[in-house]
Amino acid sequence: MSLPLDLFRHMLWADSSVWHAIESSEAAARDARTLSLLHHLHLVQFAFLRLWTRADLPTPKLEAFERPEDMIAWAKTYGPALRDYLDTVDDEAAQERLDVPWARYMEQRYGTPARESTLLESMLQVCFHSHYHRAQINARLRELGSEPPMVDYIGWVWLGRPVEAVIHNDAQD
């Protein structure tokens, strides 16, 4: 399970880097597209964690958040809950079949039954799905005139695998 754990650590760091960029950009903090993508990214993270843990985790609608800071505060609760859950998963459990209820949407869309998947595969999906939407958010940040954060996995490795976002202040004293 070391690779998925590493990918989750990267995901949490990359998420915090994106949150900081959004909070630092007045345009992004007011942009409906940016906030919708951010909400969707975290909604899916919580949906899978809810499936894995069978816990009643909050999955509020986008309209429930009055300010971007409120959404980010909700999103920040994911990391501790994820870490607690990952402490309970071993290699054997990761290979167990997982019934994902929303796989039915794929069946309807593509007209073929969804094949079996494992817990591990769903974990990888969460990391890859989050990466995909962070890239969309970063592209949107650039469109809005902000410099998006570097969230590449290899960059995270080169930075020493930080837990929190690495914030660079380019201002000269």
N, C-alpha and C positions, 0 to 999 in steps of 0.2 A: 504493500500500500504506500510505499514511499513516494512514487511519482504522483499519484492523485493528491497526497497530502501537500506536496510541493506546489502543485498546480492550484490548490485551494489557497495556500499561503500567498502565492502570487496574485490570485484573483482578489483577495481581500486588500492587499496593498494597492493594486491597480485601481480598485474601486475608490479607495480613499484618495488616491491621486486625482481621480476624476472629480470627486466631490469637491476637493479643494479648488480645482480649476473652475468649477461652476460657481462656487461661493465667491470666487475672486473676480468674476465677470458679471457685471450688472446686466449686460445683455443676455447672457446665458441663463442667469437666475430668473429672468422674466420670460424666456423663450419657451413657448408651448411645446415645440417639437423636442427640444432638449429635455424638458421635464417629463414628457411622455415616454421618451426612450429610457430615461433613468428609472422611472417608475416601472416600466415593463421589465427591465433588466432585473430589478430587485424582486418584483412580483414572482418571476419565474424561479429565482433562487429560493424564495420562501415556499413556493408551491412544492418544489422537490424536497426541501427539508421537512415540510409538513408530511409529505408522502413517506419519507424515510422513517420519521420519528413517530408518526401518528399523533403528533401533538397539535394542539389548537393554537397555531401561530397566527398572528395578525396579518391579514392581507387586505389592507384598505384600498379603496378605489382612489384614483388620482385626485378626484374632487375633494377628498377628505383632507388634503393638505393645503393649508392656507398660504404657506411660505415654503420655498425650497428647503430651508433649514429644518422644517418639520419632517419633510420626506427623508432628508439625510439622517436625521435623528432616528427615524424608524429603521432605515437601512442599516445603520450602525449596530442595531440589536442582532443582526444576522450572524456576525462573526462569532460572538461568544456562544450562541446557540449551536452554530456549526461545529465549533471546536469541541463543545461538550459531546455532541453526537459522534464526531469522528473518533473520540477516545474509546467508543464502544464497538468500533468496526475493526474486524481483523480480515486477513486475506480470504479466509473461508467464507465469511459473510459477504464480502465484496463480490464473490462469484455466484451468489444466490440469485435466482430468477426474481425479477421485479415486475409486478403488474402495474403499468402506468395507465391510469384511466383515460388520460387525454390522448393516448395512442389511437383511440377510435377516430379522432379527427383525421389522422393520417390515412386510416383505412378508407374513410369517406372520400378524402381528397384524391387518393391515388387508386382507389378501387381494388386494393389488395390487402389481405390481412397483415397486421403489424406482426413482425417476427418477435420472438422472445428477446428480452434484453436483461442484463444483469444490473445489480446495484452499482457495480463499478462503471458500467457503461453510462448509467444515468448520472453518475458523479462527473464523468468526463463531459457529458452533455452540458451540465451546469457551467463548468469552466469555459467550454468553447462558446456556448450561447452568450455568456457574459462578455467574453472577449469580442465577439461579433458586435454586440450593441455598444460596448465601450468605443470601438472603432467608429461607429456611426456618431456617437456623441462627440468624439474628438474631431471628426470631420465637421460637425456642426459648430463646434467651438471655433474652428478656423474660419468658417463662413461668417461667424459673428465678430471676427476681428481679434480673437484671443489666440494665444499660443497653447495648443493642447499639450497635456503632460505626456512624457515618454512613459509608456506602460508596457513596453516589450518585455517578454519573459527574460531574454538574455540580458537586457539592461538591468533588470531586477537582480539577476544572478551576479552581474558585474558590480552592482552596488552593495553586495554582501547580503542579499536577501532581507532587506529591511522589513519590519513589521508595519510601520507607519509610512505614510507618503513622505518622500524626500522632497522638501520644498527648497527650491533654489531662489535666492534673492539676488537678482542681477543688479540691483541698485548700488551705486558707488557711494561711499561715505565722503 
